[in-house]
Amino acid sequence: MARILRRWTFVYRLLFGEEPSEAARHFLKNCFYIFWSSGLALIFSFLFNTLAGRFLGPTIYGQFALIQSVAMLL
């Protein structure tokens, strides 16, 4: 993680021309956590939907996908 934060710090220096403050470092660290947790959630969601489609079959999975889409929209 330290290596990734150093890269973010380098990009920050290029964009703004100054060293990032402690608040900016904290923000970048939180963005890093959000990025990885979103990726992990995407992987689990893909696995769940793939297995659900496999076990439910095309007709029932279509109903499940419709309900899931409406729930995500709401």
PQR file with spaces between the fields and no chain letter, atoms N, CA, C, O and H, PARSE charges and radii, in Angstrom:
ATOM       1  N    MET     1       0.818   -1.189    0.000 -0.4000 1.5000
ATOM       2  CA   MET     1       0.000    0.000    0.000 -0.0000 2.0000
ATOM       3  C    MET     1       0.864    1.256    0.000  0.5500 1.7000
ATOM       4  O    MET     1       0.502    2.268   -0.600 -0.5500 1.4000
ATOM       5  N    ALA     2       1.993    1.185    0.667 -0.4000 1.5000
ATOM       6  CA   ALA     2       2.876    2.349    0.725 -0.0000 2.0000
ATOM       7  C    ALA     2       3.374    2.727   -0.664  0.5500 1.7000
ATOM       8  O    ALA     2       3.528    3.908   -0.976 -0.5500 1.4000
ATOM       9  H    ALA     2       2.287    0.363    1.155  0.4000 1.0000
ATOM      10  N    ARG     3       3.626    1.717   -1.496 -0.4000 1.5000
ATOM      11  CA   ARG     3       4.102    1.978   -2.853 -0.0000 2.0000
ATOM      12  C    ARG     3       3.037    2.711   -3.661  0.5500 1.7000
ATOM      13  O    ARG     3       3.348    3.626   -4.424 -0.5500 1.4000
ATOM      14  H    ARG     3       3.501    0.758   -1.242  0.4000 1.0000
ATOM      15  N    ILE     4       1.791    2.307   -3.492 -0.4000 1.5000
ATOM      16  CA   ILE     4       0.695    2.949   -4.232 -0.0000 2.0000
ATOM      17  C    ILE     4       0.501    4.382   -3.747  0.5500 1.7000
ATOM      18  O    ILE     4       0.264    5.284   -4.551 -0.5500 1.4000
ATOM      19  H    ILE     4       1.539    1.563   -2.873  0.4000 1.0000
ATOM      20  N    LEU     5       0.601    4.593   -2.436 -0.4000 1.5000
ATOM      21  CA   LEU     5       0.469    5.955   -1.913 -0.0000 2.0000
ATOM      22  C    LEU     5       1.606    6.848   -2.408  0.5500 1.7000
ATOM      23  O    LEU     5       1.396    8.037   -2.647 -0.5500 1.4000
ATOM      24  H    LEU     5       0.793    3.860   -1.783  0.4000 1.0000
ATOM      25  N    ARG     6       2.808    6.288   -2.563 -0.4000 1.5000
ATOM      26  CA   ARG     6       3.918    7.082   -3.119 -0.0000 2.0000
ATOM      27  C    ARG     6       3.620    7.481   -4.552  0.5500 1.7000
ATOM      28  O    ARG     6       3.941    8.594   -4.968 -0.5500 1.4000
ATOM      29  H    ARG     6       2.979    5.322   -2.369  0.4000 1.0000
ATOM      30  N    ARG     7       3.010    6.582   -5.307 -0.4000 1.5000
ATOM      31  CA   ARG     7       2.649    6.927   -6.689 -0.0000 2.0000
ATOM      32  C    ARG     7       1.597    8.015   -6.717  0.5500 1.7000
ATOM      33  O    ARG     7       1.678    8.944   -7.520 -0.5500 1.4000
ATOM      34  H    ARG     7       2.750    5.677   -4.969  0.4000 1.0000
ATOM      35  N    TRP     8       0.599    7.902   -5.834 -0.4000 1.5000
ATOM      36  CA   TRP     8      -0.427    8.939   -5.741 -0.0000 2.0000
ATOM      37  C    TRP     8       0.195   10.277   -5.359  0.5500 1.7000
ATOM      38  O    TRP     8      -0.183   11.324   -5.885 -0.5500 1.4000
ATOM      39  H    TRP     8       0.533    7.147   -5.181  0.4000 1.0000
ATOM      40  N    THR     9       1.156   10.227   -4.436 -0.4000 1.5000
ATOM      41  CA   THR     9       1.833   11.449   -4.012 -0.0000 2.0000
ATOM      42  C    THR     9       2.589   12.064   -5.184  0.5500 1.7000
ATOM      43  O    THR     9       2.584   13.284   -5.352 -0.5500 1.4000
ATOM      44  H    THR     9       1.463    9.376   -4.009  0.4000 1.0000
ATOM      45  N    PHE    10       3.236   11.233   -5.995 -0.4000 1.5000
ATOM      46  CA   PHE    10       3.949   11.723   -7.176 -0.0000 2.0000
ATOM      47  C    PHE    10       2.990   12.402   -8.145  0.5500 1.7000
ATOM      48  O    PHE    10       3.278   13.486   -8.652 -0.5500 1.4000
ATOM      49  H    PHE    10       3.239   10.243   -5.859  0.4000 1.0000
ATOM      50  N    VAL    11       1.855   11.768   -8.399 -0.4000 1.5000
ATOM      51  CA   VAL    11       0.852   12.353   -9.303 -0.0000 2.0000
ATOM      52  C    VAL    11       0.312   13.659   -8.719  0.5500 1.7000
ATOM      53  O    VAL    11       0.095   14.625   -9.451 -0.5500 1.4000
ATOM      54  H    VAL    11       1.621   10.887   -7.987  0.4000 1.0000
ATOM      55  N    TYR    12       0.096   13.688   -7.414 -0.4000 1.5000
ATOM      56  CA   TYR    12      -0.386   14.902   -6.739 -0.0000 2.0000
ATOM      57  C    TYR    12       0.614   16.040   -6.928  0.5500 1.7000
ATOM      58  O    TYR    12       0.229   17.170   -7.228 -0.5500 1.4000
ATOM      59  H    TYR    12       0.272   12.904   -6.819  0.4000 1.0000
ATOM      60  N    ARG    13       1.910   15.731   -6.750 -0.4000 1.5000
ATOM      61  CA   ARG    13       2.944   16.745   -6.927 -0.0000 2.0000
ATOM      62  C    ARG    13       2.968   17.256   -8.368  0.5500 1.7000
ATOM      63  O    ARG    13       3.153   18.451   -8.599 -0.5500 1.4000
ATOM      64  H    ARG    13       2.222   14.813   -6.506  0.4000 1.0000
ATOM      65  N    LEU    14       2.785   16.361   -9.330 -0.4000 1.5000
ATOM      66  CA   LEU    14       2.764   16.788  -10.729 -0.0000 2.0000
ATOM      67  C    LEU    14       1.571   17.700  -11.029  0.5500 1.7000
ATOM      68  O    LEU    14       1.702   18.696  -11.741 -0.5500 1.4000
ATOM      69  H    LEU    14       2.635   15.390   -9.142  0.4000 1.0000
ATOM      70  N    LEU    15       0.419   17.351  -10.481 -0.4000 1.5000
ATOM      71  CA   LEU    15      -0.789   18.129  -10.767 -0.0000 2.0000
ATOM      72  C    LEU    15      -0.806   19.482  -10.065  0.5500 1.7000
ATOM      73  O    LEU    15      -1.149   20.499  -10.668 -0.5500 1.4000
ATOM      74  H    LEU    15       0.313   16.542   -9.902  0.4000 1.0000
ATOM      75  N    PHE    16      -0.434   19.487   -8.783 -0.4000 1.5000
ATOM      76  CA   PHE    16      -0.591   20.699   -7.984 -0.0000 2.0000
ATOM      77  C    PHE    16       0.720   21.435   -7.706  0.5500 1.7000
ATOM      78  O    PHE    16       0.693   22.577   -7.248 -0.5500 1.4000
ATOM      79  H    PHE    16      -0.155   18.661   -8.293  0.4000 1.0000
ATOM      80  N    GLY    17       1.858   20.809   -7.971 -0.4000 1.5000
ATOM      81  CA   GLY    17       3.132   21.477   -7.780 -0.0000 2.0000
ATOM      82  C    GLY    17       3.542   21.667   -6.335  0.5500 1.7000
ATOM      83  O    GLY    17       4.376   22.524   -6.044 -0.5500 1.4000
ATOM      84  H    GLY    17       1.880   19.881   -8.344  0.4000 1.0000
ATOM      85  N    GLU    18       2.984   20.898   -5.427 -0.4000 1.5000
ATOM      86  CA   GLU    18       3.333   21.002   -4.001 -0.0000 2.0000
ATOM      87  C    GLU    18       3.161   19.648   -3.340  0.5500 1.7000
ATOM      88  O    GLU    18       2.537   18.740   -3.889 -0.5500 1.4000
ATOM      89  H    GLU    18       2.306   20.202   -5.663  0.4000 1.0000
ATOM      90  N    GLU    19       3.720   19.535   -2.162 -0.4000 1.5000
ATOM      91  CA   GLU    19       3.578   18.300   -1.396 -0.0000 2.0000
ATOM      92  C    GLU    19       2.150   18.193   -0.859  0.5500 1.7000
ATOM      93  O    GLU    19       1.569   19.201   -0.456 -0.5500 1.4000
ATOM      94  H    GLU    19       4.227   20.273   -1.716  0.4000 1.0000
ATOM      95  N    PRO    20       1.581   16.995   -0.848 -0.5600 1.5000
ATOM      96  CA   PRO    20       0.223   16.853   -0.302  0.2800 2.0000
ATOM      97  C    PRO    20       0.216   17.051    1.223  0.5500 1.7000
ATOM      98  O    PRO    20       1.144   16.641    1.920 -0.5500 1.4000
ATOM      99  N    SER    21      -0.828   17.673    1.707 -0.4000 1.5000
ATOM     100  CA   SER    21      -0.975   17.866    3.153 -0.0000 2.0000
ATOM     101  C    SER    21      -1.401   16.543    3.789  0.5500 1.7000
ATOM     102  O    SER    21      -1.658   15.559    3.096 -0.5500 1.4000
ATOM     103  H    SER    21      -1.581   18.006    1.141  0.4000 1.0000
ATOM     104  N    GLU    22      -1.469   16.541    5.098 -0.4000 1.5000
ATOM     105  CA   GLU    22      -1.893   15.331    5.811 -0.0000 2.0000
ATOM     106  C    GLU    22      -3.341   14.979    5.458  0.5500 1.7000
ATOM     107  O    GLU    22      -3.688   13.803    5.347 -0.5500 1.4000
ATOM     108  H    GLU    22      -1.260   17.341    5.661  0.4000 1.0000
ATOM     109  N    ALA    23      -4.177   15.992    5.283 -0.4000 1.5000
ATOM     110  CA   ALA    23      -5.573   15.751    4.903 -0.0000 2.0000
ATOM     111  C    ALA    23      -5.648   15.127    3.496  0.5500 1.7000
ATOM     112  O    ALA    23      -6.462   14.237    3.253 -0.5500 1.4000
ATOM     113  H    ALA    23      -3.895   16.948    5.373  0.4000 1.0000
ATOM     114  N    ALA    24      -4.803   15.595    2.587 -0.4000 1.5000
ATOM     115  CA   ALA    24      -4.795   15.033    1.229 -0.0000 2.0000
ATOM     116  C    ALA    24      -4.311   13.588    1.254  0.5500 1.7000
ATOM     117  O    ALA    24      -4.848   12.744    0.537 -0.5500 1.4000
ATOM     118  H    ALA    24      -4.141   16.318    2.785  0.4000 1.0000
ATOM     119  N    ARG    25      -3.305   13.295    2.068 -0.4000 1.5000
ATOM     120  CA   ARG    25      -2.822   11.917    2.189 -0.0000 2.0000
ATOM     121  C    ARG    25      -3.915   11.010    2.756  0.5500 1.7000
ATOM     122  O    ARG    25      -4.101    9.880    2.303 -0.5500 1.4000
ATOM     123  H    ARG    25      -2.868   13.981    2.650  0.4000 1.0000
ATOM     124  N    HIS    26      -4.632   11.524    3.753 -0.4000 1.5000
ATOM     125  CA   HIS    26      -5.727   10.763    4.354 -0.0000 2.0000
ATOM     126  C    HIS    26      -6.820   10.501    3.308  0.5500 1.7000
ATOM     127  O    HIS    26      -7.363    9.399    3.231 -0.5500 1.4000
ATOM     128  H    HIS    26      -4.482   12.442    4.121  0.4000 1.0000
ATOM     129  N    PHE    27      -7.132   11.518    2.512 -0.4000 1.5000
ATOM     130  CA   PHE    27      -8.130   11.380    1.456 -0.0000 2.0000
ATOM     131  C    PHE    27      -7.698   10.336    0.422  0.5500 1.7000
ATOM     132  O    PHE    27      -8.505    9.507    0.001 -0.5500 1.4000
ATOM     133  H    PHE    27      -6.690   12.413    2.575  0.4000 1.0000
ATOM     134  N    LEU    28      -6.431   10.377    0.017 -0.4000 1.5000
ATOM     135  CA   LEU    28      -5.934    9.419   -0.964 -0.0000 2.0000
ATOM     136  C    LEU    28      -5.953    7.999   -0.413  0.5500 1.7000
ATOM     137  O    LEU    28      -6.242    7.048   -1.140 -0.5500 1.4000
ATOM     138  H    LEU    28      -5.775   11.050    0.360  0.4000 1.0000
ATOM     139  N    LYS    29      -5.643    7.858    0.879 -0.4000 1.5000
ATOM     140  CA   LYS    29      -5.683    6.536    1.502 -0.0000 2.0000
ATOM     141  C    LYS    29      -7.115    6.008    1.517  0.5500 1.7000
ATOM     142  O    LYS    29      -7.346    4.830    1.244 -0.5500 1.4000
ATOM     143  H    LYS    29      -5.408    8.630    1.469  0.4000 1.0000
ATOM     144  N    ASN    30      -8.071    6.870    1.834 -0.4000 1.5000
ATOM     145  CA   ASN    30      -9.476    6.453    1.835 -0.0000 2.0000
ATOM     146  C    ASN    30      -9.955    6.103    0.426  0.5500 1.7000
ATOM     147  O    ASN    30     -10.737    5.169    0.255 -0.5500 1.4000
ATOM     148  H    ASN    30      -7.883    7.827    2.056  0.4000 1.0000
ATOM     149  N    CYS    31      -9.494    6.841   -0.578 -0.4000 1.5000
ATOM     150  CA   CYS    31      -9.840    6.515   -1.968 -0.0000 2.0000
ATOM     151  C    CYS    31      -9.289    5.148   -2.345  0.5500 1.7000
ATOM     152  O    CYS    31      -9.941    4.386   -3.058 -0.5500 1.4000
ATOM     153  H    CYS    31      -8.858    7.600   -0.439  0.4000 1.0000
ATOM     154  N    PHE    32      -8.092    4.838   -1.867 -0.4000 1.5000
ATOM     155  CA   PHE    32      -7.484    3.535   -2.116 -0.0000 2.0000
ATOM     156  C    PHE    32      -8.354    2.426   -1.531  0.5500 1.7000
ATOM     157  O    PHE    32      -8.599    1.419   -2.195 -0.5500 1.4000
ATOM     158  H    PHE    32      -7.563    5.457   -1.287  0.4000 1.0000
ATOM     159  N    TYR    33      -8.825    2.602   -0.294 -0.4000 1.5000
ATOM     160  CA   TYR    33      -9.679    1.595    0.340 -0.0000 2.0000
ATOM     161  C    TYR    33     -11.002    1.437   -0.420  0.5500 1.7000
ATOM     162  O    TYR    33     -11.484    0.320   -0.600 -0.5500 1.4000
ATOM     163  H    TYR    33      -8.626    3.420    0.245  0.4000 1.0000
ATOM     164  N    ILE    34     -11.574    2.533   -0.856 -0.4000 1.5000
ATOM     165  CA   ILE    34     -12.832    2.478   -1.602 -0.0000 2.0000
ATOM     166  C    ILE    34     -12.641    1.756   -2.926  0.5500 1.7000
ATOM     167  O    ILE    34     -13.483    0.953   -3.326 -0.5500 1.4000
ATOM     168  H    ILE    34     -11.182    3.441   -0.710  0.4000 1.0000
ATOM     169  N    PHE    35     -11.531    2.041   -3.610 -0.4000 1.5000
ATOM     170  CA   PHE    35     -11.241    1.401   -4.886 -0.0000 2.0000
ATOM     171  C    PHE    35     -11.143   -0.114   -4.729  0.5500 1.7000
ATOM     172  O    PHE    35     -11.763   -0.852   -5.494 -0.5500 1.4000
ATOM     173  H    PHE    35     -10.846    2.693   -3.285  0.4000 1.0000
ATOM     174  N    TRP    36     -10.373   -0.588   -3.747 -0.4000 1.5000
ATOM     175  CA   TRP    36     -10.192   -2.024   -3.574 -0.0000 2.0000
ATOM     176  C    TRP    36     -11.452   -2.713   -3.063  0.5500 1.7000
ATOM     177  O    TRP    36     -11.755   -3.828   -3.490 -0.5500 1.4000
ATOM     178  H    TRP    36      -9.870    0.012   -3.126  0.4000 1.0000
ATOM     179  N    SER    37     -12.181   -2.084   -2.171 -0.4000 1.5000
ATOM     180  CA   SER    37     -13.398   -2.719   -1.671 -0.0000 2.0000
ATOM     181  C    SER    37     -14.475   -2.771   -2.766  0.5500 1.7000
ATOM     182  O    SER    37     -15.257   -3.720   -2.819 -0.5500 1.4000
ATOM     183  H    SER    37     -11.935   -1.178   -1.824  0.4000 1.0000
ATOM     184  N    SER    38     -14.517   -1.768   -3.628 -0.4000 1.5000
ATOM     185  CA   SER    38     -15.459   -1.810   -4.756 -0.0000 2.0000
ATOM     186  C    SER    38     -15.096   -2.930   -5.723  0.5500 1.7000
ATOM     187  O    SER    38     -15.976   -3.614   -6.246 -0.5500 1.4000
ATOM     188  H    SER    38     -13.882   -0.996   -3.586  0.4000 1.0000
ATOM     189  N    GLY    39     -13.816   -3.113   -5.957 -0.4000 1.5000
ATOM     190  CA   GLY    39     -13.378   -4.206   -6.823 -0.0000 2.0000
ATOM     191  C    GLY    39     -13.723   -5.562   -6.233  0.5500 1.7000
ATOM     192  O    GLY    39     -14.166   -6.460   -6.949 -0.5500 1.4000
ATOM     193  H    GLY    39     -13.102   -2.557   -5.532  0.4000 1.0000
ATOM     194  N    LEU    40     -13.522   -5.714   -4.932 -0.4000 1.5000
ATOM     195  CA   LEU    40     -13.863   -6.961   -4.258 -0.0000 2.0000
ATOM     196  C    LEU    40     -15.372   -7.216   -4.312  0.5500 1.7000
ATOM     197  O    LEU    40     -15.804   -8.347   -4.537 -0.5500 1.4000
ATOM     198  H    LEU    40     -13.162   -4.985   -4.350  0.4000 1.0000
ATOM     199  N    ALA    41     -16.166   -6.171   -4.108 -0.4000 1.5000
ATOM     200  CA   ALA    41     -17.621   -6.316   -4.197 -0.0000 2.0000
ATOM     201  C    ALA    41     -18.046   -6.692   -5.615  0.5500 1.7000
ATOM     202  O    ALA    41     -18.981   -7.472   -5.795 -0.5500 1.4000
ATOM     203  H    ALA    41     -15.815   -5.253   -3.925  0.4000 1.0000
ATOM     204  N    LEU    42     -17.371   -6.147   -6.611 -0.4000 1.5000
ATOM     205  CA   LEU    42     -17.675   -6.487   -8.004 -0.0000 2.0000
ATOM     206  C    LEU    42     -17.392   -7.958   -8.280  0.5500 1.7000
ATOM     207  O    LEU    42     -18.174   -8.622   -8.960 -0.5500 1.4000
ATOM     208  H    LEU    42     -16.612   -5.513   -6.465  0.4000 1.0000
ATOM     209  N    ILE    43     -16.297   -8.465   -7.766 -0.4000 1.5000
ATOM     210  CA   ILE    43     -15.949   -9.879   -7.961 -0.0000 2.0000
ATOM     211  C    ILE    43     -16.991  -10.784   -7.300  0.5500 1.7000
ATOM     212  O    ILE    43     -17.460  -11.747   -7.907 -0.5500 1.4000
ATOM     213  H    ILE    43     -15.662   -7.926   -7.214  0.4000 1.0000
ATOM     214  N    PHE    44     -17.352  -10.464   -6.043 -0.4000 1.5000
ATOM     215  CA   PHE    44     -18.349  -11.276   -5.351 -0.0000 2.0000
ATOM     216  C    PHE    44     -19.710  -11.202   -6.036  0.5500 1.7000
ATOM     217  O    PHE    44     -20.410  -12.210   -6.129 -0.5500 1.4000
ATOM     218  H    PHE    44     -16.971   -9.681   -5.550  0.4000 1.0000
ATOM     219  N    SER    45     -20.086  -10.035   -6.509 -0.4000 1.5000
ATOM     220  CA   SER    45     -21.355   -9.872   -7.210 -0.0000 2.0000
ATOM     221  C    SER    45     -21.368  -10.693   -8.502  0.5500 1.7000
ATOM     222  O    SER    45     -22.367  -11.339   -8.821 -0.5500 1.4000
ATOM     223  H    SER    45     -19.517   -9.216   -6.433  0.4000 1.0000
ATOM     224  N    PHE    46     -20.265  -10.664   -9.237 -0.4000 1.5000
ATOM     225  CA   PHE    46     -20.167  -11.450  -10.462 -0.0000 2.0000
ATOM     226  C    PHE    46     -20.306  -12.941  -10.168  0.5500 1.7000
ATOM     227  O    PHE    46     -21.038  -13.651  -10.858 -0.5500 1.4000
ATOM     228  H    PHE    46     -19.454  -10.140   -8.978  0.4000 1.0000
ATOM     229  N    LEU    47     -19.599  -13.409   -9.141 -0.4000 1.5000
ATOM     230  CA   LEU    47     -19.683  -14.826   -8.784 -0.0000 2.0000
ATOM     231  C    LEU    47     -21.099  -15.211   -8.361  0.5500 1.7000
ATOM     232  O    LEU    47     -21.612  -16.254   -8.767 -0.5500 1.4000
ATOM     233  H    LEU    47     -19.004  -12.832   -8.581  0.4000 1.0000
ATOM     234  N    PHE    48     -21.730  -14.361   -7.541 -0.4000 1.5000
ATOM     235  CA   PHE    48     -23.080  -14.651   -7.077 -0.0000 2.0000
ATOM     236  C    PHE    48     -24.061  -14.708   -8.243  0.5500 1.7000
ATOM     237  O    PHE    48     -24.874  -15.629   -8.324 -0.5500 1.4000
ATOM     238  H    PHE    48     -21.313  -13.514   -7.211  0.4000 1.0000
ATOM     239  N    ASN    49     -23.993  -13.727   -9.150 -0.4000 1.5000
ATOM     240  CA   ASN    49     -24.919  -13.704  -10.283 -0.0000 2.0000
ATOM     241  C    ASN    49     -24.674  -14.870  -11.236  0.5500 1.7000
ATOM     242  O    ASN    49     -25.619  -15.425  -11.796 -0.5500 1.4000
ATOM     243  H    ASN    49     -23.333  -12.979   -9.084  0.4000 1.0000
ATOM     244  N    THR    50     -23.421  -15.236  -11.418 -0.4000 1.5000
ATOM     245  CA   THR    50     -23.110  -16.383  -12.282 -0.0000 2.0000
ATOM     246  C    THR    50     -23.665  -17.672  -11.687  0.5500 1.7000
ATOM     247  O    THR    50     -24.292  -18.467  -12.387 -0.5500 1.4000
ATOM     248  H    THR    50     -22.654  -14.784  -10.962  0.4000 1.0000
ATOM     249  N    LEU    51     -23.432  -17.874  -10.393 -0.4000 1.5000
ATOM     250  CA   LEU    51     -23.947  -19.085   -9.744 -0.0000 2.0000
ATOM     251  C    LEU    51     -25.472  -19.082   -9.675  0.5500 1.7000
ATOM     252  O    LEU    51     -26.106  -20.126   -9.834 -0.5500 1.4000
ATOM     253  H    LEU    51     -22.923  -17.228   -9.824  0.4000 1.0000
ATOM     254  N    ALA    52     -26.059  -17.910   -9.439 -0.4000 1.5000
ATOM     255  CA   ALA    52     -27.522  -17.821   -9.403 -0.0000 2.0000
ATOM     256  C    ALA    52     -28.108  -18.186  -10.765  0.5500 1.7000
ATOM     257  O    ALA    52     -29.091  -18.923  -10.834 -0.5500 1.4000
ATOM     258  H    ALA    52     -25.545  -17.062   -9.311  0.4000 1.0000
ATOM     259  N    GLY    53     -27.528  -17.689  -11.827 -0.4000 1.5000
ATOM     260  CA   GLY    53     -27.995  -18.032  -13.172 -0.0000 2.0000
ATOM     261  C    GLY    53     -27.841  -19.511  -13.465  0.5500 1.7000
ATOM     262  O    GLY    53     -28.680  -20.111  -14.137 -0.5500 1.4000
ATOM     263  H    GLY    53     -26.730  -17.090  -11.771  0.4000 1.0000
ATOM     264  N    ARG    54     -26.775  -20.093  -12.962 -0.4000 1.5000
ATOM     265  CA   ARG    54     -26.527  -21.514  -13.184 -0.0000 2.0000
ATOM     266  C    ARG    54     -27.549  -22.379  -12.440  0.5500 1.7000
ATOM     267  O    ARG    54     -28.054  -23.361  -12.986 -0.5500 1.4000
ATOM     268  H    ARG    54     -26.093  -19.607  -12.416  0.4000 1.0000
ATOM     269  N    PHE    55     -27.850  -22.008  -11.190 -0.4000 1.5000
ATOM     270  CA   PHE    55     -28.762  -22.822  -10.378 -0.0000 2.0000
ATOM     271  C    PHE    55     -30.234  -22.549  -10.675  0.5500 1.7000
ATOM     272  O    PHE    55     -31.051  -23.468  -10.608 -0.5500 1.4000
ATOM     273  H    PHE    55     -27.440  -21.211  -10.747  0.4000 1.0000
ATOM     274  N    LEU    56     -30.587  -21.308  -11.000 -0.4000 1.5000
ATOM     275  CA   LEU    56     -31.997  -20.964  -11.189 -0.0000 2.0000
ATOM     276  C    LEU    56     -32.523  -21.305  -12.579  0.5500 1.7000
ATOM     277  O    LEU    56     -33.709  -21.594  -12.735 -0.5500 1.4000
ATOM     278  H    LEU    56     -29.923  -20.562  -11.054  0.4000 1.0000
ATOM     279  N    GLY    57     -31.683  -21.278  -13.557 -0.4000 1.5000
ATOM     280  CA   GLY    57     -32.147  -21.520  -14.929 -0.0000 2.0000
ATOM     281  C    GLY    57     -32.533  -20.208  -15.589  0.5500 1.7000
ATOM     282  O    GLY    57     -32.623  -19.178  -14.921 -0.5500 1.4000
ATOM     283  H    GLY    57     -30.719  -21.043  -13.429  0.4000 1.0000
ATOM     284  N    PRO    58     -32.761  -20.238  -16.896 -0.5600 1.5000
ATOM     285  CA   PRO    58     -32.977  -18.994  -17.629  0.2800 2.0000
ATOM     286  C    PRO    58     -34.261  -18.252  -17.263  0.5500 1.7000
ATOM     287  O    PRO    58     -34.250  -17.024  -17.180 -0.5500 1.4000
ATOM     288  N    THR    59     -35.355  -18.958  -17.044 -0.4000 1.5000
ATOM     289  CA   THR    59     -36.628  -18.288  -16.779 -0.0000 2.0000
ATOM     290  C    THR    59     -36.635  -17.616  -15.416  0.5500 1.7000
ATOM     291  O    THR    59     -36.941  -16.429  -15.304 -0.5500 1.4000
ATOM     292  H    THR    59     -35.364  -19.956  -17.112  0.4000 1.0000
ATOM     293  N    ILE    60     -36.303  -18.361  -14.400 -0.4000 1.5000
ATOM     294  CA   ILE    60     -36.330  -17.807  -13.042 -0.0000 2.0000
ATOM     295  C    ILE    60     -35.212  -16.786  -12.863  0.5500 1.7000
ATOM     296  O    ILE    60     -35.387  -15.802  -12.143 -0.5500 1.4000
ATOM     297  H    ILE    60     -36.054  -19.325  -14.491  0.4000 1.0000
ATOM     298  N    TYR    61     -34.062  -17.006  -13.509 -0.4000 1.5000
ATOM     299  CA   TYR    61     -32.986  -16.026  -13.407 -0.0000 2.0000
ATOM     300  C    TYR    61     -33.393  -14.711  -14.064  0.5500 1.7000
ATOM     301  O    TYR    61     -32.994  -13.645  -13.595 -0.5500 1.4000
ATOM     302  H    TYR    61     -33.921  -17.805  -14.093  0.4000 1.0000
ATOM     303  N    GLY    62     -34.171  -14.763  -15.128 -0.4000 1.5000
ATOM     304  CA   GLY    62     -34.673  -13.544  -15.761 -0.0000 2.0000
ATOM     305  C    GLY    62     -35.535  -12.739  -14.802  0.5500 1.7000
ATOM     306  O    GLY    62     -35.424  -11.515  -14.741 -0.5500 1.4000
ATOM     307  H    GLY    62     -34.495  -15.629  -15.508  0.4000 1.0000
ATOM     308  N    GLN    63     -36.401  -13.429  -14.047 -0.4000 1.5000
ATOM     309  CA   GLN    63     -37.219  -12.744  -13.038 -0.0000 2.0000
ATOM     310  C    GLN    63     -36.331  -12.162  -11.938  0.5500 1.7000
ATOM     311  O    GLN    63     -36.546  -11.037  -11.488 -0.5500 1.4000
ATOM     312  H    GLN    63     -36.490  -14.424  -14.097  0.4000 1.0000
ATOM     313  N    PHE    64     -35.337  -12.935  -11.513 -0.4000 1.5000
ATOM     314  CA   PHE    64     -34.407  -12.470  -10.490 -0.0000 2.0000
ATOM     315  C    PHE    64     -33.649  -11.231  -10.970  0.5500 1.7000
ATOM     316  O    PHE    64     -33.485  -10.273  -10.214 -0.5500 1.4000
ATOM     317  H    PHE    64     -35.163  -13.850  -11.879  0.4000 1.0000
ATOM     318  N    ALA    65     -33.191  -11.246  -12.216 -0.4000 1.5000
ATOM     319  CA   ALA    65     -32.449  -10.110  -12.768 -0.0000 2.0000
ATOM     320  C    ALA    65     -33.337   -8.873  -12.860  0.5500 1.7000
ATOM     321  O    ALA    65     -32.878   -7.756  -12.617 -0.5500 1.4000
ATOM     322  H    ALA    65     -33.325  -12.024  -12.829  0.4000 1.0000
ATOM     323  N    LEU    66     -34.621   -9.074  -13.214 -0.4000 1.5000
ATOM     324  CA   LEU    66     -35.551   -7.947  -13.286 -0.0000 2.0000
ATOM     325  C    LEU    66     -35.749   -7.330  -11.898  0.5500 1.7000
ATOM     326  O    LEU    66     -35.693   -6.109  -11.749 -0.5500 1.4000
ATOM     327  H    LEU    66     -34.993   -9.981  -13.411  0.4000 1.0000
ATOM     328  N    ILE    67     -35.978   -8.162  -10.894 -0.4000 1.5000
ATOM     329  CA   ILE    67     -36.158   -7.667   -9.524 -0.0000 2.0000
ATOM     330  C    ILE    67     -34.885   -6.969   -9.042  0.5500 1.7000
ATOM     331  O    ILE    67     -34.957   -5.916   -8.407 -0.5500 1.4000
ATOM     332  H    ILE    67     -36.024   -9.153  -11.015  0.4000 1.0000
ATOM     333  N    GLN    68     -33.740   -7.540   -9.336 -0.4000 1.5000
ATOM     334  CA   GLN    68     -32.474   -6.942   -8.909 -0.0000 2.0000
ATOM     335  C    GLN    68     -32.257   -5.584   -9.609  0.5500 1.7000
ATOM     336  O    GLN    68     -31.777   -4.641   -8.980 -0.5500 1.4000
ATOM     337  H    GLN    68     -33.682   -8.395   -9.852  0.4000 1.0000
ATOM     338  N    SER    69     -32.598   -5.482  -10.869 -0.4000 1.5000
ATOM     339  CA   SER    69     -32.438   -4.215  -11.601 -0.0000 2.0000
ATOM     340  C    SER    69     -33.347   -3.138  -11.046  0.5500 1.7000
ATOM     341  O    SER    69     -32.927   -1.993  -10.882 -0.5500 1.4000
ATOM     342  H    SER    69     -32.988   -6.248  -11.380  0.4000 1.0000
ATOM     343  N    VAL    70     -34.593   -3.493  -10.756 -0.4000 1.5000
ATOM     344  CA   VAL    70     -35.533   -2.511  -10.189 -0.0000 2.0000
ATOM     345  C    VAL    70     -35.046   -2.081   -8.800  0.5500 1.7000
ATOM     346  O    VAL    70     -35.121   -0.901   -8.455 -0.5500 1.4000
ATOM     347  H    VAL    70     -34.935   -4.423  -10.889  0.4000 1.0000
ATOM     348  N    ALA    71     -34.551   -3.032   -8.010 -0.4000 1.5000
ATOM     349  CA   ALA    71     -34.047   -2.682   -6.681 -0.0000 2.0000
ATOM     350  C    ALA    71     -32.845   -1.755   -6.772  0.5500 1.7000
ATOM     351  O    ALA    71     -32.728   -0.828   -5.970 -0.5500 1.4000
ATOM     352  H    ALA    71     -34.491   -3.989   -8.290  0.4000 1.0000
ATOM     353  N    MET    72     -31.962   -1.977   -7.714 -0.4000 1.5000
ATOM     354  CA   MET    72     -30.804   -1.096   -7.875 -0.0000 2.0000
ATOM     355  C    MET    72     -31.219    0.302   -8.334  0.5500 1.7000
ATOM     356  O    MET    72     -30.604    1.296   -7.947 -0.5500 1.4000
ATOM     357  H    MET    72     -32.057   -2.730   -8.365  0.4000 1.0000
ATOM     358  N    LEU    73     -32.265    0.373   -9.159 -0.4000 1.5000
ATOM     359  CA   LEU    73     -32.757    1.652   -9.616 -0.0000 2.0000
ATOM     360  C    LEU    73     -33.388    2.455   -8.485  0.5500 1.7000
ATOM     361  O    LEU    73     -33.222    3.672   -8.399 -0.5500 1.4000
ATOM     362  H    LEU    73     -32.765   -0.435   -9.473  0.4000 1.0000
ATOM     363  N    LEU    74     -34.113    1.754   -7.623 -0.4000 1.5000
ATOM     364  CA   LEU    74     -34.750    2.439   -6.499 -0.0000 2.0000
ATOM     365  C    LEU    74     -33.723    2.811   -5.465  0.5500 1.7000
ATOM     366  O    LEU    74     -34.065    3.398   -4.438 -0.5500 1.4000
ATOM     367  H    LEU    74     -34.248    0.766   -7.693  0.4000 1.0000
